[in-house]
Amino acid sequence: MAAGGDLPKARKRRLGCFAVLIALALAPVAGVLVHAVVPPPLTLLMVQRLFEGEGLHVRWRGLNRISPDLVDAVIAAEDARFCEHNGFDFEAIQDAIEDNADGRRGRGGSTISQQTAKNVFLWSGRSWIRKGLEAGYTVLIETFWSKRRIMEMYLNVAEMGPGVYGAEAASRYWFDKSASELTRAEAARLAAILPNPREYRAASPGPYVRRRARAIQGNMAVIRNDGLNDCTA
């Protein structure tokens, strides 16, 4: 009788564990679906920077209120095949591996989709756990979001200065104007500081940012002329 009486309890425990596993599996999907239409209030990086003593400057703007030149600039700087891949650029990953092996500094293998997944849902760091979660979230946002939404989210949460997040806040911080008013040169400078926005300056930039911005500005014409930005139109 005791064994028989314990059986329902064991079943309840198994069902409870199963329900928890289902909830854990569905939580990322739910988060991605919510943010397909709702901007994230804060990201983990923003919270981390606040605890490190930095301010918080962020202003959400729809993609139609951000200069198309900035879209072209970040594609040129960060992910030229953004409109062609499904979240992962394996050619860029291979190039990054070869650059690291040779001791050269490249842009890295992360796509805009991967960076968006990390920026919106995860924390900074290089652990394999975070990279694995990033890959999973990248698949989800590429499945449930349009490329235009991915770009819009990226341009609203990317770190673009000390305590500065997103195109609108960065445009006002560095150039005292709206993101819709950015010139090609200013857009290129914002894209140029993305690898290290807490060290580099978009206004009164140093030699490295000036060189990188000139190269980005030249590549922006290729992005536009070859239709490499069509998915964001």
C-alpha positions, 0 to 999 in steps of 0.5 A: 500500500505504501508503494502504491500510495507513493506512486502518485507523488512520484508521478507528480514530481516527474510532471513537475520537473517536466513542466519546469523543463518545458517552461525553461525551453519556452522562455527564450521563445516567449522573450523573442516573440515579445521583443518582436514588437516591444522594445527592451526596457533595459539590457544586462549590459546597461545594468552592468555599466550602471553598477560600474558607475556609468550613466544611462543614455538611451532613446528608442527610435524606429528605423524610419527615424534613423539615417539610412547612412547609419544603416549602411555604415554598420553593415559596411563596418560590422557585417557586409553579408547581413542581408544574405546570411541566416544569422551566421557568416561562416566565411567571416568566422573562418577569416577571424580564426585565421587572423587570430592564428596569424596575430592580426586584428580583424573585425571578428566573426560575429554578425549583427544578428549575433551581436543583437542576440547578445546585446538584448538577451545576454551578458558580456563575456567570452564563456562557452555557455554565453556563446552557446546561448548567443547561438540559440538566440540568434537562431530564434531572432532570425526565425521570428524577427525580420532583418529590418527588426534585427537592424532596428533593435541593434541600432537601439541597444548597441553601446556607442559611448560611455553609458550611451546606447543606441543611435539616437542617444549616440547622435545627441551625445557625440554630434548634438543632433538627431539620428535622422540628421546624421551625415555620411561622415558622422554615420561612418564615425559612429560605426567606426567606434563600435569595436570599443565605444568606451575608448574611441571618440566619434567626435574629435576622433583620433587617427585610428577612428579617422582611418577606419571611418574613411574606409567605412565611408568608402564601403558604404557606397558599395553596400548601397550600389550592390543592394547589400542593404535591401533587407532593411528597406 
